[in-house]
Amino acid sequence: MENLKQKAAEEAVKYIESGMVVGLGTGSTVYYALLKISELIKAGKLVNIVGIPSSGKTEKLATELEIPLTDFMKHKSIDITIDGADEVDKYLNLIKGGGGALLREKVLAQASKRLIIIVDESKVSSKLGEKWAVPVEVIKFAYPLEMEFIKSLAGKPQLRMYENLNEPVLTDEGNYIIDANFGVIKNPFELAAKLENRAGIVEHGIFINLTSEVIVAYKDGVKKIKKK
């Protein structure tokens, strides 16, 4: 599967052209994309490329790989973003945030002219929520209230904790993450709207109508799924 992830990532990198501003996602599949981008830059096949990272972890890795970085002070839009997802439905809507970077990832997605998602076949579902809970980023002050609010929506909330530590996970923005299991989500638009209406919720991991195409690594090869 790792080999297929690499193939999917490298297929996505083919869409990058010299002179582009590139959004750099977070996660195990995106790791292979960063390796390929670095390789092409060092070989002189991609020039004048700058990246905007979606997390501190990605920023650190990109710097180690000598991928030039920029920010939104210098560039107000992104030509193409390559990112992963925890779950993808048949309409190319996503659940993201398993790596804790959902807020910055959505900022990049909304700023991108083209968002390409790379996943392995285990992430593909008919409907969101079949396989993954919805990460919800909340401010520390409000998290007990938002836990109760999620319960009122028939969700099962769990505060994300560091492994082997009795401490909540902190995002790059210093917020908590609640993993909210709603089961199969019949109407992601409605759920997203309800979550967005809460002051204590900074962002949620439901990504609707943002994806341009998905590149899926199957056991028998790589398949592209474009938005209809």
C-alpha positions, -999 to 999 in steps of 0.1 A, spaced: 0 0 0 29 24 7 41 19 -28 6 27 -42 4 58 -19 37 69 -35 24 64 -70 -8 84 -62 13 112 -48 37 113 -77 7 113 -101 -6 144 -83 27 162 -85 26 159 -124 0 187 -123 25 212 -108 42 235 -132 71 259 -128 62 293 -114 33 279 -93 23 286 -57 16 252 -42 -4 243 -12 13 216 8 -10 193 28 -3 172 58 -2 134 62 15 102 53 5 103 16 14 139 11 49 130 25 56 112 -8 44 143 -28 69 165 -9 97 141 -16 89 142 -54 85 180 -54 119 183 -37 135 158 -62 121 178 -92 133 211 -78 168 198 -72 169 183 -107 159 217 -122 127 203 -136 105 226 -114 117 262 -110 103 293 -92 81 270 -71 70 282 -37 49 263 -12 25 273 16 24 246 43 -8 235 61 9 226 94 41 231 114 50 195 107 47 200 69 67 233 72 95 215 90 96 187 64 95 211 35 123 231 49 144 200 54 137 190 17 147 225 6 113 234 -9 110 272 -9 81 285 13 60 315 12 28 328 30 -4 347 24 12 380 30 31 375 -3 6 354 -22 -32 357 -18 -41 326 -38 -27 291 -45 -25 276 -79 -27 240 -67 -29 222 -34 -21 186 -29 -35 171 3 -48 138 18 -81 130 34 -95 106 60 -126 99 40 -139 107 5 -175 102 -6 -188 97 -42 -194 134 -46 -157 142 -36 -167 157 -3 -143 149 25 -136 144 61 -102 157 71 -84 165 103 -71 131 114 -36 148 116 -50 178 135 -44 203 107 -80 208 95 -82 245 101 -51 254 81 -60 227 55 -94 243 49 -78 278 46 -55 264 19 -83 246 2 -105 277 0 -76 297 -13 -68 272 -41 -77 273 -77 -74 235 -77 -74 210 -49 -61 175 -56 -67 149 -29 -46 117 -27 -58 87 -7 -56 49 -6 -87 29 -13 -96 24 24 -106 61 25 -133 59 -1 -169 56 11 -204 60 -3 -213 85 24 -192 105 48 -191 91 84 -191 54 74 -155 51 85 -144 83 102 -155 107 130 -156 144 122 -128 163 138 -140 196 153 -115 222 164 -127 242 194 -113 269 217 -102 256 251 -127 279 269 -157 264 252 -149 227 247 -172 214 275 -201 233 259 -193 220 224 -191 185 237 -227 188 249 -237 205 217 -224 176 196 -244 152 218 -275 173 211 -269 166 174 -268 128 181 -230 128 179 -206 110 202 -178 134 211 -144 124 223 -117 149 232 -85 140 213 -57 132 237 -20 126 232 -10 90 233 4 79 267 -2 115 281 -32 127 301 -33 159 280 -55 171 252 -39 174 217 -32 210 207 -35 222 172 -10 246 156 -34 274 166 -34 262 202 -70 248 201 -84 214 212 -99 188 188 -131 169 195 -136 138 174 -174 137 168 -188 104 156 -222 110 139 -223 76 121 -233 79 85 -240 115 77 -272 118 57 -268 155 50 -233 169 54 -244 204 43 -269 206 72 -244 192 97 -217 216 86 -240 246 89 -250 236 124 -214 233 135 -204 266 118 -231 284 138 -214 277 172 -191 305 185 -168 280 203 -162 259 172 -133 273 152 -136 248 123 -148 213 114 -134 186 92 -163 184 67 -150 197 33 -178 203 9 -175 213 -28 -138 221 -25 -122 191 -43 -112 193 -79 -103 156 -82 -92 126 -61 -64 103 -70 -70 69 -53 -43 42 -48 -60 8 -53 -42 -25 -49 -44 -30 -87 -33 6 -96 -41 43 -94 -74 58 -104 -84 94 -109 -119 106 -99 -129 140 -112 -157 162 -100 -187 160 -123 
